[in-house]
Amino acid sequence: QVQLVESGGGLVQAGGSLRLSCAASGGTFSRYAMGWFRQAPGKEREFVGAISWSGGRTYYANSMKGRFTISRDNAKRTVYLQMNSLKPEDTAVYYCAAAKDNWGTPATAYEYDYWGQGTQVTVSS
């Protein structure tokens, strides 16, 4: 079983940047594809992006391409979400998730086995 803890959220002005971290404990981290999702108030959870077990492949939702970058450090058991050029519509709770024995870049929530508790990102205009 994997436990995931996100950090790095906060309040930022539009156009600014934030880097979220997701630290994993338990399990064999390199066996998991990792993903980021977000959920804004009154909206459904939305896929942000995913990274393969090795970090060699990434996949992003169209609205995030070019602004968000996912990376991972398997030695540190941590996955990152670098967010640049933030917009007020990026305001949401951001969640990381782990998909066990998944060798791709899963883009749907049902493919993930474990979830963090989320971290709030607020972008002011």
Buried (B, 14 or more C-beta within 10 A) or exposed (E): EBEBBBEBBEEBEEEEEBEBBBBBEEBEBEBBBBBBBBBBEEEEBBBBBBBBBEBEEBBBBEEBEEBBBBBBEBEEBBBBBBBEEBEEEBBBBBBBBBBBEBEEBBBEBEBBBBBBEBBEBBBEE
